[in-house]
Amino acid sequence: MLEISGCSIKETDRTAGSTKESTAPSITQTEAAKESSTAEAITTEEAITTATENESARLDGYIGLLGLTKEELVKNLGEEPEKIDEGGLEFKKAGIRIWFDQTNYKTVEQIFVMNPDFDIHGVKLGEKIDKFKEVLKDPVSDRNGDAHFKYNDIYLSINYDTNTQVTYGLYLLKNDF
């Protein structure tokens, strides 16, 4: 049998004539708030870590598409693409457009990311190019609103307005040009 009294609970064992009582430890409001804020901090930290891992996984997933054939793309992305200009393909659900290599048009050479929520290390399109320079360091080239950054084994081409410095386009490139 349980008896609730204030912030503690008394349990009385009524089996076989026993009258043993035990009191569950009580916790003050301050201690509860401290425990709650610690749990919130851990949860927030885990959410940030998970978000960063998801961003990294998404970028790695896009990078993994470079060099694939059309058939491999369709299989990996699970959707039929629509043809676009210059021999490219658009995968609407994936939020990307791709173009093949210029030599034999068989493997993916460029990926244009259309997802407005996509970010690189916390920086999204629509922010100024300086934010990307902070996280990606110095570009290998920066001409006429097109900054190219070396990123592992590929290049990221980030387009921006030269007057406002606001970014608006992101390409993943197998080879720099």
Number of C-alpha atoms within 10 A of each C-alpha: 9 11 11 10 9 7 11 13 16 16 16 15 14 11 9 6 7 9 11 11 14 12 13 11 9 11 10 9 10 9 11 11 11 12 12 12 12 12 12 12 12 12 12 12 12 12 12 12 12 12 14 16 13 12 17 15 12 15 17 11 12 16 19 10 22 22 17 16 15 20 11 13 20 14 11 12 13 12 13 16 20 11 13 12 8 8 12 17 19 20 19 14 12 15 13 17 20 25 23 22 15 11 7 7 14 15 21 21 20 25 25 19 18 19 15 12 8 17 17 15 15 12 17 19 23 13 14 17 24 14 16 23 14 10 12 16 13 15 18 11 13 14 9 9 18 20 22 24 23 18 13 8 9 15 22 24 25 21 22 22 15 13 7 9 15 18 23 18 17 23 19 25 24 19 14 16 8
